Amino acid sequence: MKQTIFLVLFCCLALTASAQKTYAIITGVSNYEGEVNDLHQSSKDAKNLSALYKAKGAQVSLFTSRYANRDNILETIRKIAKVSTSNDHIVFSYSGHGMPNVLCTYTENDSPMLTYSELFAELDKCKAKDIVCYVDACFSGSASSGLHQKGFKFDDSWRTVMKNNPRYILLLSSRADETSMESPLVGAGFFTRALIKGLRGKSDSNADRKVTAIELFNYLYKDILIHSGQRQHPQLVTSSRLHDTVLMSW
């Protein structure tokens, strides 16, 4: 009997030690410094996505508006890097303004915004099976194409990070030369609205109750094209071997 009890206890401990965790950093900026650049739905988008991941048991760090600044985001990723394991999953989401190679995180008194290069460099330090990034921002496709405009210095160091560590699945709201839209009628950005619907099962094309990266992208693409009048084209940036990665079960 003692041997049996010991064996059961050992198995339980082994399962606990190898349990997969999902760490989600969800961010959105509606209220920027001043009033000129404010958005309507970005903080709401972040809260809705956060609620979905919490319901699925993820360990969520939510930052909206003034708290969704560069320092808070990078500090949180660094904390996750210290505790995450190779069995875990990392999710990063941003909703707000964007520029080529830059997420327009909240700034105050000319504090810096967060570049894609900085973001990927810190995420790359996390031990994780995969790293999923959802970006709902104008010019978000610049994270894949490298487009730059006059007045912006393009830093492509993120390319080296992703090439050397192909764990990334990037779902981006628009092409590098496109804006990303939000709708006051539906109370969300077109991308995040479709994203949440897709993760809840709308994108599950084979009805196995699992949403894969390629299923989600196919759903996003069709949904956003319809609602944007074909003015916004989401992008998927990842290795083909990660197309069948399960992003959420429903």
C-alpha positions in Angstrom: 0.0 0.0 0.0 2.8 2.4 0.9 4.5 1.8 -2.5 1.2 2.4 -4.3 0.6 5.7 -2.4 4.2 6.8 -3.2 3.8 6.0 -6.9 0.5 8.0 -7.1 2.1 10.9 -5.3 5.1 10.8 -7.6 2.9 10.8 -10.7 0.9 13.8 -9.3 4.1 15.8 -8.7 5.5 14.9 -12.1 2.3 16.1 -13.8 2.3 19.3 -11.8 5.9 20.0 -12.6 5.2 19.6 -16.3 1.9 21.4 -16.4 1.6 24.0 -19.2 0.8 27.6 -18.4 -0.2 30.4 -20.5 1.1 33.9 -19.7 -0.8 36.7 -21.4 0.2 40.3 -21.5 -2.8 42.2 -22.8 -2.5 45.9 -23.6 -4.7 48.7 -25.1 -4.5 52.4 -25.2 -7.6 54.5 -25.7 -6.7 57.6 -23.7 -3.3 59.1 -24.7 -1.6 62.1 -23.2 -3.7 65.1 -24.2 -6.9 64.5 -26.2 -5.9 64.8 -29.8 -5.0 61.2 -30.3 -7.5 59.4 -28.2 -9.3 56.3 -29.5 -12.7 54.9 -28.6 -12.4 51.1 -28.3 -8.8 50.0 -27.7 -9.0 49.7 -23.9 -12.3 47.9 -24.2 -10.7 45.6 -26.8 -7.9 44.8 -24.3 -10.4 44.2 -21.4 -12.5 41.8 -23.5 -9.6 39.8 -24.7 -8.2 39.7 -21.1 -11.5 38.3 -19.8 -11.5 35.6 -22.5 -8.0 34.4 -21.6 -8.7 34.6 -17.8 -11.7 32.4 -18.4 -9.4 29.9 -20.1 -7.1 29.8 -17.0 -4.3 32.0 -18.3 -2.2 34.2 -16.0 -3.1 37.6 -17.4 -1.4 40.9 -17.0 -3.7 43.7 -18.3 -2.5 47.2 -19.0 -4.8 49.9 -20.4 -4.3 53.6 -21.3 -1.7 55.3 -19.0 -0.6 51.9 -17.6 0.1 50.5 -21.0 3.4 52.2 -21.3 6.7 50.8 -22.6 8.3 50.3 -19.1 5.4 48.4 -17.6 5.1 46.1 -20.6 8.9 45.3 -20.8 9.1 44.9 -17.0 6.2 42.4 -17.1 7.8 40.4 -19.9 11.1 40.2 -18.0 9.3 38.9 -14.9 7.6 36.2 -17.0 11.0 35.3 -18.5 12.3 34.4 -15.1 9.5 31.9 -14.3 8.3 30.5 -17.7 9.3 27.0 -18.9 9.7 25.4 -22.3 6.2 23.8 -21.8 4.5 27.2 -21.5 2.8 29.5 -23.9 3.3 33.3 -24.1 0.6 35.7 -25.5 1.1 39.4 -26.2 -1.6 41.6 -27.4 -1.7 45.3 -28.3 -4.6 47.5 -29.4 -3.9 51.2 -30.1 -2.2 53.6 -32.4 0.8 52.3 -34.4 3.6 53.6 -36.7 6.0 51.7 -38.8 8.1 49.5 -36.5 6.5 51.2 -33.4 3.7 50.4 -31.1 2.3 53.8 -29.8 2.2 52.8 -26.2 1.2 55.5 -23.7 3.8 58.2 -23.3 4.1 61.0 -20.8 6.6 63.9 -20.9 8.2 62.6 -24.1 8.8 59.1 -22.7 9.7 56.5 -25.4 7.2 54.3 -27.2 7.8 50.5 -27.7 9.4 49.4 -30.9 8.8 45.9 -32.3 12.6 45.3 -32.0 12.5 45.9 -28.2 9.3 43.8 -27.9 10.7 40.8 -29.7 14.1 41.0 -28.0 12.5 40.7 -24.6 9.9 38.1 -25.6 12.7 36.0 -27.0 14.2 35.7 -23.5 11.1 33.8 -22.3 11.2 30.0 -22.2 8.1 29.0 -24.0 6.8 26.5 -26.6 5.3 29.3 -28.7 4.9 33.0 -28.5 1.7 34.5 -30.0 1.4 38.2 -30.7 -1.9 39.9 -31.7 -1.4 43.5 -32.9 -4.4 45.7 -33.7 -2.7 48.9 -34.9 -2.1 51.0 -38.0 0.9 49.8 -40.1 1.2 46.6 -38.0 2.3 44.8 -41.1 5.6 46.6 -40.7 6.5 43.9 -38.2 6.7 41.6 -41.2 7.6 43.7 -44.3 10.0 46.2 -42.9 8.3 49.1 -44.7 9.5 52.5 -43.4 8.4 56.0 -44.1 10.3 59.3 -44.2 11.0 60.5 -40.7 11.0 57.0 -39.1 14.2 55.0 -38.7 13.6 51.3 -39.4 15.4 48.9 -37.1 15.2 45.3 -38.4 17.0 43.6 -35.5 13.7 41.8 -34.8 14.3 39.8 -38.0 17.4 38.2 -36.5 15.5 37.3 -33.3 12.6 35.6 -35.1 14.9 33.8 -37.6 17.1 32.4 -34.8 14.0 31.3 -32.7 11.1 30.3 -34.9 8.5 30.1 -32.1 6.6 33.2 -33.1 3.0 33.4 -34.4 2.2 37.0 -35.4 -1.4 37.9 -36.2 -1.3 41.5 -37.4 -4.3 43.7 -38.1 -3.2 45.3 -41.4 -0.6 45.5 -44.1 2.4 47.7 -43.6 0.9 50.6 -45.5 -2.6 50.3 -44.2 -4.5 51.8 -41.2 -6.5 49.6 -38.8 -10.1 50.6 -38.1 -12.4 50.6 -35.2 -16.2 50.8 -35.3 -18.2 52.7 -32.7 -21.3 50.7 -34.0 -19.9 47.4 -32.8 -17.9 48.8 -30.0 -14.6 47.3 -31.0 -11.7 47.4 -33.5 -12.5 45.3 -36.6 -9.5 43.1 -35.9 -10.0 42.5 -32.1 -13.7 41.9 -32.6 -13.0 39.2 -35.2 -10.2 37.8 -33.1 -12.4 37.3 -30.0 -15.1 35.7 -32.1 -12.6 33.4 -33.8 -11.0 32.3 -30.5 -14.5 31.6 -29.1 -15.0 29.0 -31.9 -16.2 30.9 -35.0 -13.0 30.0 -36.7 -13.0 26.3 -35.9 -13.5 25.1 -39.5 -13.2 21.4 -38.8 -15.4 21.5 -35.6 -12.9 19.7 -33.4 -13.3 22.5 -30.7 -9.8 23.6 -31.2 -8.8 26.9 -32.8 -5.5 26.7 -34.7 -3.3 29.5 -36.0 -4.3 29.0 -39.7 -8.0 28.5 -38.9 -8.0 31.8 -36.9 -6.1 33.7 -39.7 -8.4 32.4 -42.4 -11.4 33.6 -40.4 -9.9 36.9 -39.5 -9.0 37.6 -43.1 -12.5 37.0 -44.4 -14.3 38.8 -41.6 -12.2 41.9 -41.7 -12.3 42.2 -45.5 -16.1 42.2 -45.3 -16.4 44.7 -42.5 -13.7 47.0 -43.7 -14.9 47.1 -47.3 -11.6 45.4 -48.3 -9.6 48.4 -47.0 -7.8 46.4 -44.2 -5.9 43.1 -44.8 -4.7 41.2 -41.7 -1.4 39.4 -41.9 -0.1 36.1 -40.5 3.6 35.8 -39.9 4.9 32.5 -38.8 6.6 29.2 -39.9 4.3 26.9 -41.8 5.1 24.2 -39.2 3.2 26.3 -36.6 0.0 26.6 -38.7 -1.7 23.8 -36.7 -0.7 25.2 -33.3 -3.7 25.3 -31.1 -4.3 28.8 -29.8 -7.4 28.1 -27.8 -9.9 25.3 -27.1 -13.5 26.2 -26.7 
